[in-house]
Amino acid sequence: MNEPVRTLNKPTSMDIAYLAGVSQPTVSRALRGSSMVHPETRKRIEQIAKELNYSVNKSAASLRRQESNTIALLFFEDDTADESHINPFFLGMLGSITRACSDRGYDLLVSFQRFTDNWHVRYLEANRADGLILLGYGEYLKYQARLEQLVKQGTPFVRWGSVNSAGIGTVLGSDNKEGGRLATEHLIAERRHSVAFIGTASSNYPEFLDRYHGYVEALKSAKKIVDKNLQLPALSSEQDGYDATLALINNKQKFDGIVAASDLIAIGAIRALRENNIDVPNDVSVVGFDDIPAASLTNPSLTTVSQELSVAGEWLVDTLLANIEGEQVQSRAYPPRLVVRQSSTQGTKRF
């Protein structure tokens, strides 16, 4: 597991878990004096806690006595081409979340939530789950009030999204601005001179907005003009990427690179380019964002920005369990990673 981003805030049980080489629930049990933890392990954990001046919020933890030993995973409704209405990026997290829950002795309840549902009050009142993991891009402003209600009623929850000072509750996510910068710098290094950004860059979709800001920062650092005509709105769907790219082509915009705000957008963009006899990557290089499983299967295979799906579930589960135990957990942004494949490198052979 990759090392989490370190913060300057007070230490948490996740910090102790990392230093001790154990899971966060093991730390919580050890500090409660549980006999389930091996004495040597408990001693090591207690020593690390002492060195970090860590203390348990016992008054908050005492509220947690009617436990269901279950975590609820709630998918928000997304605009998708199929009937699932679940973004494949978040479906890709399901495996790591399931494994993390199993390893930590928790059951996982998976549910799909429409914006019209009262999911924000249903779970804790019925004691169906000890805490919530919330996943989905969707339109942030549509569910903002419900997140505020979760905070107000004291429901432990964590979500994957844009990590910034305006975030509600505990938010984990990749450094989206850094990811947008990495994607754009890669295309500049590939000698692309007119790079477009396809994705809705507004506060309604803060992840996409952060990625756009990284794109702009990279262009400015390279002394390139930020052309507003090369930024087209698109939600996270293949059809939106296709339509936006057609608009670029039909408007006679000159471009030789595309930074897409998601892999689905990038896949739609590649389809539009190929239908118009524009070669990818020799005429136009394309970079996506997310590294969903389909990214490596496209033709050409898609260069993308990875959000480390294989371990993101562990980060979410451990953070939520720390919250359930009464800790003041911190929102954290994790460094993204550029995965270079065929769609961005000129002269690449395809089969």
For each residue, the residues with C-beta under 8 A, 3 or more apart:
1: 311 314
2: 308 311 334
3: 6 18
4: 14 18 315 332 334
5: 332 333 334 335
6: 3 15
7: 330 332
8:
9: 12 330
10: 54 328
11: 15 16 52 53 54
12: 9 15 16 54 322 327 328 329 330
13: 16 17 24 27 28 31 54 322 325 327
14: 4 17 18 24 318 319 322 329
15: 6 11 12 18 19 52 54
16: 11 12 13 19 20 27 45 48 49 52 54
17: 13 14 20 21 22 23 24 26 27 318
18: 3 4 14 15 21
19: 15 16 48
20: 16 17 26 27 41 44 45 48
21: 17 18
22: 17 26 27 41 45
23: 17 26 27 103 104 318
24: 13 14 17 27 28 104 318 321 322
25: 28 29 104 105 321
26: 17 20 22 23 29 30 37 41 45
27: 13 16 17 20 22 23 24 30 31 45 49
28: 13 24 25 31 32 321 322 325
29: 25 26 32 34 36 37
30: 26 27 33 34 37 41 42 45 46
31: 13 27 28 45 46 49 56
32: 28 29 56
33: 30 42
34: 29 30 37
35:
36: 29
37: 26 29 30 34 41 42 45
38: 41 42
39: 42 43
40: 43 44
41: 20 22 26 30 37 38 44 45
42: 30 33 37 38 39 45 46
43: 39 40 46 47
44: 20 40 41 47 48
45: 16 20 22 26 27 30 31 37 41 42 48 49
46: 30 31 42 43 49 50
47: 43 44 50 51
48: 16 19 20 44 45 51 52 54
49: 16 27 31 45 46 52 54
50: 46 47 53 54
51: 47 48
52: 11 15 16 48 49
53: 11 50
54: 10 11 12 13 15 16 48 49 50
55:
56: 31 32 61 325 326 327
57: 60 61 326 327 328
58: 61 62 326
59: 62 63 326
60: 57 63 64 326 327
61: 56 57 58 64 325 326
62: 58 59 65 326
63: 59 60 154 326
64: 60 61 67 130 324 325 326
65: 62
66: 127
67: 64 130
68: 127 128 129 130
69: 105 106 107 130
70: 106 107 108 109 128 129 130
71: 101 106 107 108 109 129 130 131 132 133 317 320
72: 108 109 110 111 123 128 129 131 132 133
73: 94 97 108 109 110 111 132 133 135
74: 111 112 113 119 132 133 134 135
75: 78 86 90 110 111 112 113 135 136
76: 113 115 134 135 136 137 138 143
77: 85 112 113 114 115 136 138
78: 75 85 86 87 90 136 137 138 236
79: 85 235 236 237
80: 84 85 86 87 88 237
81: 237 238 239
82:
83:
84: 80 91
85: 77 78 79 80 112
86: 75 78 80 90 91 112 136
87: 78 80 90 91 136 137 236 262 264
88: 80 91 92 264 292 293 294
89: 92 93 236 262 263 290 292 307 309
90: 75 78 86 87 93 94 135 136 160
91: 84 86 87 88 94
92: 88 89 95 292 293 309
93: 89 90 96 97 135 160 309 312 313 316
94: 73 90 91 97 98 110 313
95: 92 98 99 313
96: 93 99 100 309 310 311 312 313 314
97: 73 93 94 100 101 108 133 313 316 317
98: 94 95 101 102 108 313
99: 95 96 102 103 313 314
100: 96 97 103 104 313 314 316 317 318
101: 71 97 98 104 106 107 108 317
102: 98 99 105 106 108
103: 23 99 100
104: 23 24 25 100 101 317 318 321
105: 25 69 102
106: 69 70 71 101 102 130 317 321
107: 69 70 71 101
108: 70 71 72 73 97 98 101 102
109: 70 71 72 73 128 129
110: 72 73 75 94
111: 72 73 74 75 119
112: 74 75 77 85 86
113: 74 75 76 77 117 119
114: 77 117
115: 76 77 138 142 143
116:
117: 113 114 122
118: 121 122
119: 74 111 113 122 123 146
120: 146 147 149 150 155
121: 118 124 125 149 153
122: 117 118 119 125 126 128
123: 72 119 126 128 129 132 155
124: 121 127 128 129 153 155
125: 121 122
126: 122 123
127: 66 68 124
128: 68 70 72 109 122 123 124
129: 68 70 71 72 109 123 124 132
130: 64 67 68 69 70 71 106 156 324
131: 71 72 155 156 157 158 320 321 323 324
132: 71 72 73 74 123 129 150 155 156 157 158 320
133: 71 72 73 74 97 157 158 159 316 317 320
134: 74 76 147 157 158 159 160
135: 73 74 75 76 90 93 159 160
136: 75 76 77 78 86 87 90
137: 76 78 87 205 207 235 236 262
138: 76 77 78 115 142 143
139: 142 143 204 205
140: 143 144 161 162 203 204 205 206
141: 144 203 204
142: 115 138 139
143: 76 115 138 139 140 146 147
144: 140 141 147 148 168
145: 148 149
146: 119 120 143 149 150
147: 120 134 143 144 150 151 159 168 169
148: 144 145 151 152 168
149: 120 121 145 146 152 153
150: 120 132 146 147 153 155 157 169
151: 147 148 154 155 168 169
152: 148 149
153: 121 124 149 150
154: 63 151
155: 120 123 124 131 132 150 151
156: 130 131 132 320 323 324
157: 131 132 133 134 150 169 170 320 323
158: 131 132 133 134 169 170 171 172 316 319 320 323 329
159: 133 134 135 147 169 170 171 172
160: 90 93 134 135 171 172 173 312 316
161: 140 167 171 172 173 206 207
162: 140 167 171 173 176 206 207 209 210
163: 167 171 172 173 175 331 332 333
164: 167 206 210
165:
166: 206
167: 161 162 163 164 171 331
168: 144 147 148 151 171
169: 147 150 151 157 158 159
170: 157 158 159 319 320 323 329 330 331
171: 158 159 160 161 162 163 167 168 331
172: 158 159 160 161 163 312 315 316 319 331 332 333 334
173: 160 161 162 163 176 207 307 333 334
174: 178 179 305 307 308 333 334 335 336
175: 163 178 179 333 334 335 336
176: 162 173 179 180 207 208 210 211 214 333 336
177: 180 181 210 211 213 214 217
178: 174 175 181 182 214 335 336
179: 174 175 176 182 183 211 214 289 305 307 336
180: 176 177 183 184 197 210 211 212 213 214 215 217 218 259 289 305
181: 177 178 184 185 214 215 217 218
182: 178 179 185 186 214 305 336 338
183: 179 180 186 187 211 214 215 259 287 289 305 338
184: 180 181 187 188 195 214 215 218 219 259
185: 181 182 188 189 218 221 222
186: 182 183 189 190 287 303 338 340 344
187: 183 184 190 192 195 257 259 285 287 344
188: 184 185 191 192 195 218 219 222 224
189: 185 186
190: 186 187 257 281 285 344 345 346
191: 188 346
192: 187 188 195 256 257 285
193: 224 256
194: 227 230 254 255 256 257
195: 184 187 188 192 215 219 224 230 255 256 257 258 259
196: 230 231 232 248 253 255 257 258 259
197: 180 201 211 212 215 230 231 232 258 259 261
198: 231 232 234 241 244 245 248 258 259 260 261 265 266 269
199: 205 208 211 212 233 234 260 261 262 265
200: 204 205 208 233 234 235 261
201: 197 205 208 209 211 212 213 231 233 261
202: 205 208 209 233
203: 140 141 206 209
204: 139 140 141 200
205: 137 139 140 199 200 201 202 208 209 235
206: 140 161 162 164 166 203 209 210
207: 137 161 162 173 176 210 211 261
208: 176 199 200 201 202 205 211 212 236 261 262
209: 162 201 202 203 205 206 212 213
210: 162 164 176 177 180 206 207 213 214
211: 176 177 179 180 183 197 199 201 207 208 214 215 259 261 289
212: 180 197 199 201 208 209 215 216 231 261
213: 177 180 201 209 210 216 217
214: 176 177 178 179 180 181 182 183 184 210 211 217 218
215: 180 181 183 184 195 197 211 212 218 219 259
216: 212 213 219 220 226
217: 177 180 181 213 214 220 221
218: 180 181 184 185 188 214 215 221 222
219: 184 188 195 215 216 222 224 225 226
220: 216 217 223 224 226
221: 185 217 218
222: 185 188 218 219
223: 220
224: 188 193 195 219 220
225: 219
226: 216 219 220
227: 194 230 231
228: 231
229: 251 253
230: 194 195 196 197 227 248 253 255
231: 196 197 198 201 212 227 228
232: 196 197 198 244 245 247 248
233: 199 200 201 202 244
234: 198 199 200 237 240 241 243 244 260 261 265 268
235: 79 137 200 205 240
236: 78 79 87 89 137 208 240 261 262 264 265
237: 79 80 81 234 240 241 264 265 268
238: 81 241 242 264 265 267 268 271
239: 81 242 243 268
240: 234 235 236 237 243 244 264 265 268
241: 198 234 237 238 244 245 260 262 264 265 266 267 268 269 272
242: 238 239 245 246 268 269 271 272
243: 234 239 240 246 247 268 272
244: 198 232 233 234 240 241 247 248 265 268 269
245: 198 232 241 242 248 249 258 268 269 272 273
246: 242 243 249 250 272 276
247: 232 243 244 250 251
248: 196 198 230 232 244 245 251 253 255
249: 245 246 252 253 272 273 276 278
250: 246 247
251: 229 247 248
252: 249
253: 196 229 230 248 249
254: 194
255: 194 195 196 230 248 258 284
256: 192 193 194 195 283 284 285
257: 187 190 192 194 195 196 284 285 286 287 344
258: 195 196 197 198 245 255 266 269 284 285 286 287
259: 180 183 184 187 195 196 197 198 211 215 287 289
260: 198 199 234 241 263 265 266 269 286 287 288 289
261: 197 198 199 200 201 207 208 211 212 234 236 265 289
262: 87 89 137 199 208 236 241 265 266 288 289 290
263: 89 260 266 267 288 289 290 291 292 294 295 302 304
264: 87 88 236 237 238 240 241 267 268 292
265: 198 199 234 236 237 238 240 241 244 260 261 262 268 269 288
266: 198 241 258 260 262 263 269 270 286 287 288 289 295 302 304 343
267: 238 241 263 264 270 271 288 294 295 298 302
268: 234 237 238 239 240 241 242 243 244 245 264 265 271 272
269: 198 241 242 244 245 258 260 265 266 272 273 286
270: 266 267 273 274 280 286 298 300 302 343
271: 238 242 267 268 274 275
272: 241 242 243 245 246 249 268 269 275 276
273: 245 249 269 270 276 278 279 280 283 284 286
274: 270 271 277 278 280
275: 271 272
276: 246 249 272 273
277: 274
278: 249 273 274 283 284
279: 273 282 283 284
280: 270 273 274 283 284 285 286 300 343
281: 190 284 285 286 300 342 343 344 345 346 348
282: 279 346 347
283: 256 273 278 279 280
284: 255 256 257 258 273 278 279 280 281
285: 187 190 192 256 257 258 280 281 303 343 344 345 346
286: 257 258 260 266 269 270 273 280 281 302 303 343 344
287: 183 186 187 257 258 259 260 266 302 303 304 305 343 344
288: 260 262 263 265 266 267 291 295 302 303 304 305 343
289: 179 180 183 211 259 260 261 262 263 266 304 305
290: 89 262 263 295 304 305 306 307
291: 263 288 295 304 305 306 307 309 339
292: 88 89 92 263 264 295
293: 88 92 296 297
294: 88 263 267 297 298
295: 263 266 267 288 290 291 292 298 301 302 304 339 341
296: 293 301 302 341
297: 293 294 301
298: 267 270 294 295 301 302 343
299: 350
300: 270 280 281 341 342 343 348 350
301: 295 296 297 298 341 342 343
302: 263 266 267 270 286 287 288 295 296 298 341 342 343
303: 186 285 286 287 288 338 339 340 341 342 343 344 345
304: 263 266 287 288 289 290 291 295 338 339 341
305: 174 179 180 182 183 287 288 289 290 291 336 337 338 339
306: 290 291 309 336 337 338 339
307: 89 173 174 179 290 291 312 334 336
308: 2 174 311 312 334 336 337
309: 89 92 93 96 291 306 312 313
310: 96
311: 1 2 96 308 314 315
312: 93 96 160 172 307 308 309 315 316 334
313: 93 94 95 96 97 98 99 100 309 316 317
314: 1 96 99 100 311 317 318
315: 4 172 311 312 318 319 332 334
316: 93 97 100 133 158 160 172 312 313 319 320
317: 71 97 100 101 104 106 133 313 314 320 321
318: 14 17 23 24 100 104 314 315 321 322
319: 14 158 170 172 315 316 322 323 329 332
320: 71 131 132 133 156 157 158 170 316 317 323 324
321: 24 25 28 104 106 131 317 318 324 325
322: 12 13 14 24 28 318 319 325 327 329
323: 131 156 157 158 170 319 320 326 327 329
324: 64 130 131 156 320 321
325: 13 28 56 61 64 321 322
326: 56 57 58 59 60 61 62 63 64 323
327: 12 13 56 57 60 322 323
328: 10 12 57
329: 12 14 158 170 319 322 323
330: 7 9 12 170
331: 163 167 170 171 172
332: 4 5 7 163 172 315 319
333: 5 163 172 173 174 175 176
334: 2 4 5 172 173 174 175 307 308 312 315
335: 5 174 175 178
336: 174 175 176 178 179 182 305 306 307 308
337: 305 306 308
338: 182 183 186 303 304 305 306
339: 291 295 303 304 305 306
340: 186 303 344 345
341: 295 296 300 301 302 303 304 344 345
342: 281 300 301 302 303 345 348 350
343: 266 270 280 281 285 286 287 288 298 300 301 302 303
344: 186 187 190 257 281 285 286 287 303 340 341
345: 190 281 285 303 340 341 342 348
346: 190 191 281 282 285
347: 282
348: 281 300 342 345
349:
350: 299 300 342
351:
